[in-house]
């Protein structure tokens, strides 16, 4: 809301700086005749600000905040210039656009700096963590997370009633609710929210730690039933087809240029085909531009790493801009994968990880994706611990699947590819 108001205020200020009173009135009247231009500007500012991750809960350093605001303002200026070119009746001159963009950027930076300062200085409500000392240790780490909105206080089940009497409590989080179900039910219906401890991780970091989940959670939590939401599944399939087809047409020159570059610099083969597992474990062939040496797996399959020595110099460039993923748009058209979902994994890796990580095969319950919630929140996973962390993000995505999260992941993928920003 503040961004929309800032944009309207910036446009008004730009009109006052750019025009004399007579011309100013004429330009205001022209804007009033074309509300579509105003709506395009407002929706555009939300889209570019989301892509630059200006709405995330984490605190940003001043330099990082300035960079993100500047990139968002520049992208919005390009977007509006393109809109006025495509719709000739919409008039918004270059000088007016420049003043509006600069004024919004200054206001957006100032608002976010003040907001961040307020978040750091405000008094946080108290949340009680109930459980054994050894179970509460990892949860207390959340207290230092900049996005944590609570003051976390650990208590044992025996201390709970006394702690509740000591002061106002906003939330009670329990590591093992089954052992004190009756007490927690009475507490819940007396007005104090009671949640499993995993929900704190879900709120603060957007993931569900497998160590805090039980098999019953997947049956008794209504959200996990969303995997059978036919309206969502069919709608996203239509979106996948339309977006993938448009992107494939628009990026075909880039894909061809990248393929030729691989051919000349690194030789054949240009494309890399690999068997992956799709929804419900159905195998399919995934297509990518080759970014590794031909003998990359001479010693057998290996997990990729962020600074993998097997990646060629050209391959690093292609991976940086996600150009090696473009052939997978063909997989989207064929229905092997969606635009958004858990990344499809190789069968041999699935067998290995499923034997070591609880609930690992649950990620096969939904269609895999070209990008996903885990991919925009953390880099490559190489160790079992890192793959478990990625699974925790995937489980959160499976539970929270929605159109808004689908769009957010697409925008954050653009942010990671263009701005080099990861969650």
C-alpha positions in Angstrom: 0.0 0.0 0.0 2.8 2.4 0.8 4.5 1.6 -2.5 1.3 2.4 -4.4 0.9 5.7 -2.4 4.5 6.5 -2.9 4.2 6.0 -6.7 1.1 8.2 -6.9 2.8 10.8 -4.9 5.9 10.6 -7.0 3.9 11.0 -10.2 2.2 14.1 -8.7 5.5 15.6 -7.7 7.0 14.9 -11.1 4.1 16.8 -12.7 4.6 19.8 -10.5 8.4 19.8 -11.3 8.0 19.2 -15.0 5.1 21.4 -16.1 3.7 24.9 -15.6 0.2 25.1 -14.1 -1.6 25.2 -17.5 0.2 22.2 -19.0 0.0 20.4 -15.6 -3.8 20.4 -15.6 -3.9 19.0 -19.2 -1.6 16.2 -18.3 -3.6 15.4 -15.1 -6.8 15.3 -17.3 -5.0 12.9 -19.7 -4.1 10.5 -16.9 -7.8 10.6 -15.7 -8.9 9.5 -19.2 -6.6 6.5 -19.1 -7.0 4.6 -15.7 -5.4 1.6 -17.3 -2.1 3.4 -17.4 -2.4 4.2 -13.7 -3.3 0.6 -12.9 -0.4 -0.7 -15.0 2.0 1.5 -13.1 0.7 0.4 -9.7 0.7 -3.3 -10.5 4.0 -3.0 -12.2 5.6 -1.5 -9.1 4.3 -4.4 -7.0 5.7 -6.9 -9.5 9.2 -5.4 -9.7 9.4 -4.9 -6.0 8.4 -8.5 -5.4 11.0 -9.7 -7.9 13.7 -7.6 -6.2 12.5 -9.1 -2.9 11.7 -5.8 -1.3 8.8 -7.5 0.6 10.7 -10.2 2.3 10.8 -10.3 6.1 14.6 -10.4 6.4 16.5 -7.2 7.3 18.7 -5.7 4.6 22.0 -4.0 4.8 21.8 -0.3 3.6 23.9 -1.1 0.5 21.8 -4.1 -0.4 18.6 -2.2 0.1 19.8 0.6 -2.1 20.8 -1.9 -4.9 17.4 -3.6 -4.8 15.4 -0.4 -4.8 17.5 1.0 -7.7 17.0 -2.2 -9.7 13.3 -2.2 -9.0 12.9 1.4 -10.0 14.9 0.8 -13.2 12.8 -2.2 -14.1 9.6 -0.3 -13.5 10.7 2.5 -15.7 11.4 0.0 -18.6 8.1 -1.6 -18.0 6.1 1.6 -18.2 8.0 2.8 -21.2 7.2 -0.5 -22.9 3.5 -0.2 -21.9 3.2 3.3 -23.4 4.9 2.2 -26.6 2.5 -0.8 -27.0 -0.6 1.4 -26.1 -0.1 4.7 -28.1 -3.0 6.6 -26.4 -1.2 6.2 -23.1 1.2 9.2 -22.8 3.9 9.5 -20.2 6.9 11.5 -21.4 10.5 10.6 -20.7 11.2 13.5 -18.4 8.0 12.7 -16.4 9.0 9.0 -16.2 12.5 9.9 -15.0 11.3 12.2 -12.2 8.6 9.7 -11.1 11.1 6.8 -11.0 13.7 8.8 -9.0 11.0 10.1 -6.6 9.6 6.7 -6.0 13.1 5.2 -5.5 14.0 7.8 -2.8 10.7 7.3 -1.0 10.8 3.5 -1.2 14.4 3.5 0.2 13.4 5.9 3.1 10.3 3.9 4.0 12.1 0.6 4.1 14.9 2.1 6.2 12.4 3.5 8.7 10.4 0.2 8.7 13.5 -1.8 9.3 14.5 0.5 12.2 11.1 0.1 13.8 11.2 -3.7 13.4 14.5 -3.8 15.2 13.4 -1.6 18.1 9.9 -2.8 18.8 9.0 -4.9 21.8 8.2 -8.4 20.6 5.4 -10.5 22.1 6.3 -13.5 24.1 6.0 -17.1 22.7 6.5 -20.1 25.0 8.4 -23.1 23.7 7.3 -26.2 25.5 9.4 -29.3 25.4 12.6 -31.0 26.6 15.8 -29.0 26.8 17.5 -31.1 24.0 14.5 -30.5 21.7 14.3 -26.7 22.3 18.0 -25.9 21.5 17.5 -25.7 17.7 14.3 -23.7 18.1 16.0 -21.0 20.2 18.2 -20.3 17.2 15.1 -18.8 15.6 15.1 -16.0 18.3 18.2 -14.5 16.6 16.5 -14.7 13.1 15.7 -11.1 11.9 12.3 -12.2 10.7 11.3 -13.8 14.0 8.4 -11.7 15.5 8.4 -13.2 19.0 10.5 -13.3 22.1 11.0 -17.0 22.5 10.9 -18.4 26.1 11.7 -22.1 26.7 9.7 -23.9 29.4 9.2 -27.5 30.4 5.7 -29.0 30.3 5.7 -28.9 34.1 6.5 -25.1 34.1 3.8 -24.2 31.5 1.0 -23.1 33.8 3.3 -21.0 35.9 4.8 -19.4 32.8 1.4 -18.5 31.5 0.5 -16.8 34.8 3.7 -14.7 34.6 2.5 -12.5 31.8 0.7 -12.2 28.5 1.5 -14.9 26.0 1.0 -14.6 22.2 1.7 -18.2 21.3 2.5 -21.6 22.7 4.7 -23.9 20.5 5.1 -27.5 21.5 7.6 -30.0 20.3 5.6 -33.1 21.3 1.9 -32.2 21.5 0.7 -35.8 21.9 2.1 -36.1 25.4 0.0 -33.3 26.8 -3.0 -33.2 24.5 -5.7 -32.6 27.1 -3.8 -29.7 28.7 -3.1 -28.1 25.3 -6.7 -28.5 24.1 -8.0 -26.6 27.2 -5.3 -23.9 26.6 -6.2 -23.6 22.9 -9.9 -23.1 23.6 -9.2 -20.6 26.3 -7.8 -18.1 23.8 -4.0 -18.8 23.6 -3.0 -20.2 20.2 -1.2 -23.6 20.4 0.8 -24.8 17.4 3.4 -27.6 16.7 6.9 -26.3 17.0 7.5 -26.9 13.3 5.1 -24.0 12.5 7.7 -21.6 13.9 10.1 -22.7 11.2 7.4 -22.5 8.6 6.5 -18.9 9.5 10.1 -17.6 9.9 12.0 -19.5 7.2 9.3 -21.1 5.0 10.3 -24.7 5.7 9.1 -27.7 7.7 11.9 -29.5 9.7 11.5 -33.2 9.2 12.8 -33.9 12.7 9.6 -32.1 14.1 7.1 -33.9 11.8 5.2 -37.1 12.4 3.5 -39.2 9.7 0.2 -38.1 11.2 0.9 -34.5 10.2 0.5 -35.4 6.5 -2.9 -36.9 7.1 -4.4 -34.5 9.7 -3.3 -31.2 8.3 -5.9 -30.0 5.8 -3.3 -28.1 3.7 -1.5 -31.3 2.6 -4.8 -32.3 0.9 -4.1 -29.5 -1.6 -2.2 -32.0 -3.8 -5.6 -33.2 -4.9 -6.9 -29.7 -5.6 -8.0 -30.2 -9.2 -8.8 -26.5 -9.9 -5.2 -25.5 -9.0 -3.7 -28.4 -10.9 -5.6 -27.8 -14.1 -5.1 -24.0 -13.9 -1.4 -24.2 -13.3 -1.2 -26.7 -16.2 -2.8 -24.1 -18.5 -0.4 -21.4 -17.2 2.5 -23.8 -17.7 1.6 -24.4 -21.3 1.1 -20.7 -22.2 4.1 -19.4 -20.3 6.4 -22.1 -21.5 5.4 -21.7 -25.1 5.8 -17.9 -25.0 9.2 -18.2 -23.3 10.3 -20.8 -25.7 9.5 -18.6 -28.7 11.0 -15.5 -27.1 14.2 -17.2 -25.9 14.8 -19.3 -29.0 17.4 -17.0 -30.4 19.2 -17.0 -27.0 18.9 -20.8 -26.8 20.3 -21.2 -30.3 23.2 -18.8 -29.6 24.0 -20.6 -26.3 23.9 -24.0 -28.1 26.3 -22.8 -30.8 28.6 -21.4 -28.1 28.7 -24.8 -26.3 29.4 -26.5 -29.7 32.3 -24.2 -30.5 33.8 -23.8 -27.0 33.2 -27.1 -25.4 32.4 -29.4 -28.3 29.8 -32.1 -28.6 27.4 -33.1 -27.2 25.6 -29.8 -27.0 22.6 -31.0 -25.1 22.6 -33.2 -22.0 19.9 -35.8 -21.4 19.3 -37.4 -18.1 16.6 -39.6 -16.6 14.7 -38.0 -13.7 11.7 -39.0 -11.6 8.4 -37.1 -12.1 5.2 -37.1 -10.2 4.6 -40.4 -8.3 8.0 -41.6 -9.4 7.3 -41.8 -13.1 10.7 -41.5 -15.0 11.2 -39.1 -17.9 14.1 -37.6 -19.9 15.2 -34.1 -18.8 16.9 -31.9 -21.4 19.6 -29.3 -20.5 22.5 -27.5 -22.3 25.7 -29.3 -21.4 27.7 -27.3 -18.8 30.1 -30.0 -17.6 33.0 -31.8 -19.1 32.1 -34.9 -21.1 33.9 -37.1 -18.5 32.1 -35.4 -15.5 30.7 -38.7 -14.3 33.5 -41.1 -15.2 33.5 -42.1 -11.5 29.8 -42.5 -11.3 26.9 -40.1 -10.5 27.7 -37.2 -8.2 25.7 -34.4 -6.7 26.4 -31.0 -8.3 27.9 -28.3 -6.2 28.0 -24.5 -6.3 31.7 -24.3 -7.4 31.7 -27.7 -9.0 35.2 -28.2 -10.7 33.5 -30.3 -13.4 31.7 -27.3 -14.8 33.4 -25.6 -17.8 34.0 -21.8 -17.9 31.2 -21.3 -20.4 29.1 -23.6 -18.3 29.5 -21.3 -15.3 28.3 -18.4 -17.4 25.3 -20.4 -18.6 24.4 -21.5 -15.1 24.8 -18.0 -13.7 22.0 -16.8 -16.0 20.1 -20.1 -15.9 20.4 -20.4 -19.7 21.3 -24.1 -19.4 17.7 -24.7 -18.1 16.0 -23.3 -21.2 15.6 -26.7 -23.0 13.5 -27.8 -20.1 10.7 -25.6 -21.4 10.2 -28.5 -23.8 9.7 -30.8 -20.8 7.1 -28.4 -19.5 5.2 -28.5 -22.8 5.3 -32.3 -22.7 3.9 -32.3 -19.2 6.9 -33.9 -17.6 7.4 -31.0 -15.3 5.6 -27.8 -14.2 7.1 -24.4 -14.1 7.1 -24.5 -10.3 7.6 -27.5 -8.1 10.3 -29.6 -6.4 13.3 -30.1 -8.7 13.2 -33.6 -10.3 15.9 -35.9 -9.0 17.7 -38.8 -10.6 16.4 -42.3 -9.6 19.7 -43.4 -8.1 19.8 -40.3 -5.9 16.2 -40.7 -4.8 16.9 -44.3 -3.6 20.0 -43.2 -1.7 18.4 -40.1 -0.1 15.1 -41.8 0.7 17.1 -44.4 2.8 18.6 -41.6 4.9 16.0 -38.8 5.0 12.5 -39.3 6.5 9.6 -38.5 4.1 12.0 -37.8 1.2 9.7 -39.6 -1.4 6.8 -37.3 -0.3 8.2 -34.7 -2.7 7.1 -36.9 -5.5 3.4 -36.3 -4.7 3.3 -33.2 -6.8 4.7 -32.5 -10.3 8.4 -31.5 -10.3 9.3 -28.0 -11.5 11.7 -26.0 -13.6 12.1 -23.9 -10.5 10.9 -24.4 -6.9 10.7 -23.0 -3.4 13.9 -24.9 -2.4 15.8 -23.6 -5.4 15.0 -19.9 -4.6 15.9 -20.3 -0.9 19.2 -22.1 -1.0 22.0 -23.1 -3.5 23.1 -26.5 -4.6 22.8 -29.4 -2.1 25.7 -31.9 -2.0 25.5 -33.4 1.5 22.7 -35.4 3.0 22.1 -32.5 5.5 21.7 -30.0 2.7 19.3 -32.3 0.8 17.3 -32.6 4.0 17.1 -28.8 4.2 15.9 -28.6 0.6 13.3 -31.3 1.4 12.0 -29.1 4.2 11.5 -26.3 1.8 9.8 -28.7 -0.7 7.4 -30.0 2.1 6.5 -26.4 2.9 5.7 -25.8 -0.8 3.6 -28.9 -1.0 1.6 -27.9 2.0 1.2 -24.3 1.0 0.7 -24.7 -2.7 -1.3 -21.7 -4.0 -1.5 -19.3 -6.9 0.3 -16.6 -4.9 3.2 -18.9 -3.9 3.4 -20.1 -7.5 3.8 -16.5 -8.7 6.2 -15.6 -5.9 8.5 -18.4 -6.8 8.5 -17.4 -10.5 9.3 -13.8 -9.5 12.0 -14.9 -7.1 13.5 -17.0 -9.8 13.8 -13.9 -12.0 15.3 -12.2 -9.0 17.9 -14.9 -8.5 18.8 -15.0 -12.2 18.9 -11.3 -12.9 19.7 -9.7 -9.6 21.8 -12.6 -8.2 19.6 -12.6 -5.1 18.6 -15.8 -3.2 16.3 -16.1 -0.2 
